[in-house]
C-alpha cells in the first residue's frame, strides 16, 4: 500500500464516524421564506407554552418524548438570550438524533399565516421566560 491509499482509508473511516445531521422536516406544501431554526424545550414545558401563544407553528417531539421543538424563522437568536433550559438550534438541526422528531402540531391550513411553519419568536421567547421565571434580557438592569 502506498501513502495515498492509507490517507483515503483514514478519510473514509473518519467520515463514517461522524453521525449524519438530522434536521426537522417541514411538512410538504409549507413555504420557508425566512429560513428555519428551532427552539427545543423540555416536554413538560411544551403544553404550558402552547396555551400562552397567540399562534403556534410546527411543533415536533423527540422520539424519546424528552423535548419539544418549535420551528422559528432563521436568526431568531439575534439579540435574544433564550432562557435555560431552552436549546436554540440554527438550521433546525437536532443534535445527536438518530431519527427525526415527530410532528405533533401543524398550524391551520387557513388564515393569515397559513402555509408557513413558524411560531413567532418573540411571543415564544416571552412565554418561555414567563414559564421558567426568567426576566427577559431587555428588562434586566444594566450594570456599569
N, C-alpha and C positions, 0 to 999 in steps of 0.2 A: 504494500500500500504506500501511496505517496502522500505528501502533506495535504494536497487538495482534497483527497478522499477523506482523510481524517477530519479536516475542517468541515466538510459537507456533513459528515456523520454527526459531529458535535452540534452544528447548527440545527439539524433535524431533531436531535434529541432535546435541545433547549426549547425549540418551538413546540414540541409535543408536551412539554412540562407546563406550559402556560395555558391555563384554562380559557376556553372561549368566553368572550364577553356576552352577557345576557342583557338585552335591552327590553324595556317594556314595549310591547307591540300595541300600537294604537289601532283600534278597530277599523276594519275596512270601510271606506267611504267617508272617513273623517279627515279633514284637512289640518295641516300643522303649519299655518302661515308664520308663526313666531318661533318655530323650533320647539323642542321638548326637553325639559329637565323633569326631575321628580323629587318629591319630598317624602321620606319614609318616617312613619311614627309607629310606636308600639300599638299592636292591635287593640289593646284595651282603651286607648285614647280615641281610636277611629270613630266609633259611633257617637261619642260626645262632640267631635268636630263636625260630623255630618249635620247634626241638629242646629249648629250655630252658624252655618254658612248659607248665604243667600242663593248661591249657585254652586253645584258640585259637578265637576267634570268626571273624567275616567278615574276610577279608583281600583287598585289591584290588591290582592292579598297574597303574601308569601305562601309557598307550598306547605310550610310547617305552621302557618297561621300566626306567626310571631309579629309580623309588621304589615301595615297598610301603606301603599304607595299612591301618592296623589300626583297626577300629571299637571305641571305648571309650565308657563312659557319659558323658553330658554333665558338664562341670565336673571332669573328671579332671585338670585342670591346677591345681586349687586346692591350694596348699601343696606342689606338685611343680615342680621346675625340670627339665624334660625336657632331657637332655644333648644337646649337638650331636653329630651332625648331624641330630637329630630335629626335626620340624616339627609343632607342635600346631595343629590346625585346628578351631576352635569351629564347631559346626553341621555338621561333616563336609564343609565347603566346600573344594573343590580349587582353589587359586588358579591362574589362567591356563590352565586346561584347556579345550580346545575340544571334547573328548569325555570322557565319564566313564571312569574306570579300569575294568578288567575284574575281575570276581570270580574269584579263584584258589583260595580256600579258604572253605568253609562248614562251620559246626560240625555234628556229627552230629545227626540228627533225633530221637534218643533220648537219655535221660539227664537228670540234674538240671537242666542249663542248656539243654535243648532249646527251640528256638523263639526264642531271643534272640541277637542278633548280636555280643555284646560279648566282647572279650578282657579279662580282669580287668586293670585298670590298674596295680596295684602289682606283680604279677609281671612285667608287660611293662616297667615302669619299671626294676625291678631287673635284669632280663635285659639291657636296653639299657645300663644303667650297666656291667654286667659286660663286655659285648661291646666297649664303647667305652673301657673303662678309666677310667670316671668314678666318683668317690666319690659315693654318694647324698647329697643335700642335708642330711638329718638326721644324717649321720655326720661331717660336716665340723666342724672346730674352730671355736668361736665366738670372734670377736675383740672385744675390749673397746674 
